[in-house]
Amino acid sequence: MPTLVDVATSLNLPFRGDAGLVLERIAPLDSASASDLSFVAQKKFVSALKGSHAGAVLLPEAWADNYSGPAIFSDDPYADFARATHLFDNRPGASKRVHNTAVVAGSARLGDGVTIDAGAVVEDNVVLADNVWVGAGVWIGHDAEIGEGSELRPGVRLYHDTVLGSDVLVHANTVIGSDGFGFAPVAKGWEKILQLGRVVVGDRVEIGANCAIDRGALDDTVIEDDVIIDNLVHIAHGVRIGRQSAVAGQVGFAGGAHLGERCTVGGQAGFAGHLTIANDVHIGGQGRVARGVDEPGHYASGTSLMPARDWAKNATRYEKLYELVKRIERLEKLLASDTEEAKDK
């Protein structure tokens, strides 16, 4: 277990208190014990320090005037809290071996320190770089490539020709490289359009559980470096997600949509196809993105929560909105006409 000085040294931060204090875990202020490290990331929570039993607290020094306990002083406590979690990592480690129930094609190329867990299938010509970890029950289609240090959690499916960069983490049951939703209408119903592109994922990308990322129809579907994607996200064929963007849960991108760099997308937002979103655009939850956005900034759509009775009344009025607009236009024309007549007189 790390000590107070171990944590402070690792974060390169000043501290106050017993350097040898052993810290067993990180915990919230309201439930932390004397062997726990806690943190204060927003000033409004400083008052909670008074009733906390935390062994040590990570916070800005300016907020510690009325707190005399052990502390690590940080100008950016939330970011340093994130870094500190790595010192308390309780996840199981990779075995660095191929399980005897895994099926690995003879033409697959495995780097040093590769882990392939029970029941995984690695098909022909797959390339796994050094220290890749393939979880239990993962299936990797032929000619896929996975970069150094990447990890596929149990149940992930990678279709053929999919490319993942280095230090990519894909959570359980996500499917990457499945066919995009491409069909041509014909007299008998639908003619399938073969999806001939790939999915190409950059470095240091994290993709949540139960996501579906479709391969391109012709051009590749691309997720650039340092993107983070939450659970239950659908990314259709030919979509491009710009570097350092973040996409929250249950978001859907229709085919050909392009999201810029450093964008954030709130949960359940939906994007129409073949539109382009500029860099540094932030879209609120349940945003209905029906057209492109050219300027950076914060955008939202939809209505906020209100009592059901008020919503029903407003919905009824909304249904008559077009009629009301036309009536106002007619009244404006009549008013303008009356004004002109009055001037003539």
C-alpha positions in Angstrom: 0.0 0.0 0.0 1.3 3.5 -0.8 2.1 6.0 1.9 1.3 9.7 2.0 4.8 10.5 0.7 4.5 7.9 -2.0 1.4 9.4 -3.4 2.7 13.0 -3.1 6.0 12.0 -4.8 4.3 10.2 -7.6 2.1 13.2 -8.3 5.0 15.6 -7.8 3.0 17.6 -5.3 3.7 19.1 -1.9 2.0 17.6 1.2 1.4 18.1 4.9 1.3 15.4 7.6 2.9 12.1 8.5 4.9 10.9 5.5 4.6 7.3 6.6 0.8 7.3 6.8 -0.4 4.2 4.9 -3.3 4.7 2.5 -5.3 1.7 1.5 -7.7 3.1 -1.0 -9.3 6.3 -2.4 -12.8 7.0 -1.1 -15.4 9.8 -1.1 -15.2 12.3 1.8 -18.5 11.2 3.4 -17.4 7.5 3.6 -13.6 7.7 3.9 -11.9 6.1 6.9 -8.6 7.0 8.6 -6.7 4.8 6.1 -8.3 6.4 3.0 -7.2 9.1 0.6 -10.0 11.4 -0.4 -10.2 14.6 -2.5 -12.1 17.9 -3.0 -12.4 18.9 -6.6 -15.1 21.6 -6.2 -15.0 24.4 -3.7 -18.6 23.9 -2.7 -17.7 20.6 -1.1 -15.0 22.1 1.2 -17.5 22.3 4.0 -17.7 18.5 4.0 -14.1 18.3 5.3 -15.4 19.1 8.8 -17.2 15.8 9.2 -14.9 13.6 7.2 -12.8 10.9 8.7 -10.4 10.7 5.7 -6.8 9.9 6.5 -5.6 12.4 3.9 -7.2 14.8 1.4 -6.1 16.0 -2.0 -7.2 19.6 -2.5 -5.9 23.1 -3.4 -3.9 24.6 -0.6 -6.1 27.7 -0.6 -9.1 25.6 0.4 -7.4 24.1 3.4 -7.5 27.1 5.8 -10.0 25.4 8.1 -8.6 21.9 7.7 -5.7 20.8 9.7 -5.4 17.1 8.7 -2.9 15.4 6.4 -3.2 16.8 2.9 -1.7 16.8 -0.6 -1.9 20.1 -2.3 -3.0 20.3 -5.9 -4.0 23.1 -8.2 -6.0 20.6 -10.3 -7.3 18.1 -7.8 -9.6 16.2 -10.1 -6.9 15.5 -12.6 -4.5 14.5 -9.8 -7.2 12.3 -8.3 -7.4 10.6 -11.7 -3.6 10.0 -11.6 -3.7 8.8 -8.0 -6.2 6.1 -8.9 -3.4 4.3 -10.7 -1.5 3.9 -7.4 -4.5 1.9 -6.0 -5.1 -0.3 -9.1 -6.9 -3.5 -8.0 -7.5 -5.0 -11.4 -6.2 -8.4 -12.2 -3.0 -8.5 -14.2 -2.3 -10.1 -17.6 -0.9 -13.7 -17.6 1.5 -13.1 -20.5 0.5 -16.5 -21.9 -1.9 -18.1 -24.4 -4.5 -20.2 -22.6 -4.8 -23.8 -23.8 -8.4 -23.4 -24.8 -7.7 -20.4 -27.0 -7.7 -20.9 -30.8 -4.9 -19.1 -32.6 -4.3 -19.4 -36.3 -0.8 -20.5 -37.3 -0.5 -17.5 -39.6 -1.2 -15.0 -36.7 1.8 -13.0 -35.5 2.1 -12.5 -31.8 4.5 -10.0 -30.2 6.3 -10.4 -26.9 4.2 -10.6 -23.7 0.9 -11.2 -25.4 -2.0 -12.6 -23.3 -4.8 -14.6 -24.9 -7.3 -15.8 -22.4 -9.7 -18.8 -22.3 -11.9 -19.4 -25.3 -10.6 -16.5 -27.5 -10.3 -17.0 -31.2 -7.6 -15.3 -33.3 -8.0 -15.9 -37.1 -5.6 -15.9 -40.0 -3.0 -13.1 -40.5 -4.0 -11.3 -37.3 -1.1 -9.1 -35.9 -1.0 -8.6 -32.1 1.9 -6.3 -31.1 3.8 -6.5 -27.8 1.8 -6.8 -24.5 -1.6 -7.0 -26.2 -4.2 -8.6 -23.9 -7.0 -10.5 -25.5 -9.7 -11.3 -23.0 -11.8 -14.5 -22.6 -14.1 -15.3 -25.4 -12.8 -12.5 -27.7 -13.0 -13.1 -31.5 -10.6 -11.4 -33.8 -11.2 -11.7 -37.6 -8.6 -12.3 -40.2 -6.1 -9.5 -41.1 -7.0 -7.4 -38.0 -4.1 -5.5 -36.4 -3.8 -4.5 -32.7 -1.2 -2.1 -31.5 1.2 -2.4 -28.5 -0.3 -2.5 -25.0 -4.0 -2.6 -26.2 -6.6 -4.6 -24.3 -9.8 -6.3 -25.4 -12.1 -7.1 -22.5 -14.1 -10.4 -22.6 -16.6 -10.9 -25.4 -15.2 -8.2 -27.7 -15.7 -8.9 -31.5 -13.3 -7.5 -34.1 -14.3 -8.1 -37.7 -11.7 -8.6 -40.4 -9.3 -5.9 -41.4 -10.0 -3.8 -38.2 -7.1 -1.8 -37.1 -6.5 -0.7 -33.4 -3.6 1.6 -32.4 -1.5 1.4 -29.3 -2.8 1.5 -25.7 -6.4 1.1 -26.8 -8.9 -0.3 -24.3 -12.2 -1.9 -25.6 -14.7 -3.0 -22.9 -16.8 -6.1 -22.9 -19.1 -7.2 -25.7 -18.3 -4.3 -28.0 -18.4 -5.1 -31.7 -16.0 -3.3 -34.1 -16.2 -3.7 -37.9 -19.7 -5.1 -38.3 -21.5 -4.2 -41.6 -22.8 -0.7 -41.9 -26.6 -0.3 -42.6 -26.3 0.0 -46.4 -29.1 -1.3 -48.6 -30.4 -0.1 -52.0 -34.2 -0.2 -52.5 -35.2 -2.5 -55.3 -38.5 -4.0 -56.5 -38.1 -7.1 -54.4 -37.2 -5.2 -51.3 -33.5 -4.4 -50.6 -30.2 -5.1 -52.3 -27.4 -5.3 -49.7 -24.4 -2.9 -50.4 -21.3 -4.7 -49.4 -19.3 -2.8 -46.8 -15.8 -2.8 -48.2 -14.1 -0.3 -45.9 -12.5 -0.8 -42.5 -12.6 0.6 -39.0 -9.4 2.3 -38.0 -8.9 3.3 -34.4 -6.0 5.5 -33.3 -3.8 5.4 -30.2 -4.9 5.8 -26.5 -8.6 5.4 -27.3 -11.1 3.9 -24.8 -14.3 2.4 -26.0 -17.0 1.4 -23.6 -19.1 -1.8 -23.3 -21.7 -2.9 -25.8 -20.8 -0.3 -28.5 -21.3 -1.0 -32.2 -18.8 0.6 -34.6 -19.6 -0.2 -38.2 -17.0 -0.6 -41.0 -17.0 1.9 -43.8 -19.0 1.2 -47.0 -16.1 2.5 -49.1 -14.1 4.9 -47.0 -13.0 3.8 -43.6 -14.7 4.6 -40.3 -12.1 6.4 -38.3 -11.7 7.1 -34.6 -8.7 9.4 -34.0 -6.2 9.4 -31.2 -7.2 10.1 -27.5 -10.9 9.7 -28.1 -13.1 8.4 -25.2 -16.4 6.7 -25.9 -18.9 5.6 -23.3 -21.1 2.5 -23.3 -23.9 1.7 -25.8 -22.7 4.1 -28.5 -23.5 3.4 -32.2 -21.1 4.7 -34.8 -22.2 4.0 -38.3 -20.3 3.5 -41.5 -17.9 6.2 -42.7 -18.1 8.2 -39.5 -15.0 10.1 -38.3 -14.5 11.1 -34.7 -11.8 13.8 -34.2 -8.9 13.5 -31.8 -9.5 14.1 -28.0 -13.3 14.1 -28.4 -15.5 12.5 -25.8 -18.9 10.8 -26.5 -21.3 9.8 -23.7 -23.6 6.8 -23.5 -26.3 6.0 -26.0 -25.2 8.5 -28.6 -25.8 7.5 -32.2 -24.0 8.7 -35.4 -25.6 8.1 -38.8 -23.4 7.2 -41.7 -20.8 9.7 -42.9 -21.1 12.1 -40.0 -17.8 13.9 -39.0 -17.2 15.1 -35.5 -14.4 17.5 -35.0 -11.5 17.5 -32.6 -11.9 18.2 -28.8 -15.7 17.9 -29.0 -17.9 16.6 -26.3 -21.3 14.9 -26.8 -23.8 14.4 -24.1 -25.8 11.2 -23.6 -28.5 10.1 -26.1 -27.6 12.8 -28.6 -28.3 11.8 -32.2 -26.5 12.8 -35.4 -27.9 12.8 -38.9 -25.8 11.4 -41.7 -23.2 13.2 -43.8 -22.9 16.3 -41.6 -19.8 18.0 -40.3 -19.2 19.3 -36.8 -16.4 21.9 -36.2 -13.7 21.5 -33.7 -14.4 22.4 -30.0 -18.2 21.9 -30.2 -20.0 20.8 -27.1 -23.4 19.2 -27.6 -25.8 18.7 -24.6 -27.6 15.5 -23.7 -30.4 14.4 -26.1 -29.2 16.9 -28.6 -30.9 16.4 -32.0 -28.1 17.3 -34.5 -29.9 17.5 -37.8 -27.4 19.9 -39.6 -23.7 20.7 -39.5 -22.1 23.1 -37.0 -19.5 25.6 -38.3 -18.6 27.5 -35.1 -17.2 26.2 -31.8 -19.3 26.6 -28.7 -22.0 24.9 -26.6 -25.2 23.7 -28.3 -28.4 22.2 -27.0 -31.9 21.2 -28.3 -35.1 19.7 -26.9 -37.0 20.9 -23.8 -36.1 20.6 -20.2 -38.0 18.6 -17.7 -41.3 20.1 -16.5 -44.5 18.9 -14.9 -46.4 16.5 -17.2 -49.5 18.8 -17.2 -47.4 21.8 -18.4 -45.7 19.7 -21.0 -49.0 18.5 -22.4 -50.3 22.0 -22.7 -47.1 23.2 -24.4 -47.2 20.2 -26.7 -50.7 21.1 -27.8 -49.6 24.6 -28.6 -46.6 23.4 -30.4 -48.8 21.4 -32.8 -50.5 24.7 -33.7 -47.2 26.6 -34.0 -47.2 26.7 -37.8 -50.8 28.0 -37.9 -50.0 30.7 -35.3 -47.0 31.8 -37.3 -49.1 32.2 -40.5 -51.7 34.2 -38.5 -49.0 36.5 -37.1 -47.6 37.0 -40.6 -51.1 38.0 -41.9 -51.6 40.4 -39.0 -48.2 42.0 -39.7 -49.2 42.5 -43.3 -52.5 44.1 -42.3 -50.8 46.3 -39.8 -48.2 47.4 -42.3 -51.0 48.1 -44.8 -53.0 50.2 -42.2 -49.8 52.1 -41.3 -49.1 53.0 -45.0 -52.8 54.1 -45.4 -52.5 56.3 -42.3 -49.3 57.9 -43.7 -51.0 58.7 -47.0 -53.8 60.5 -45.3 
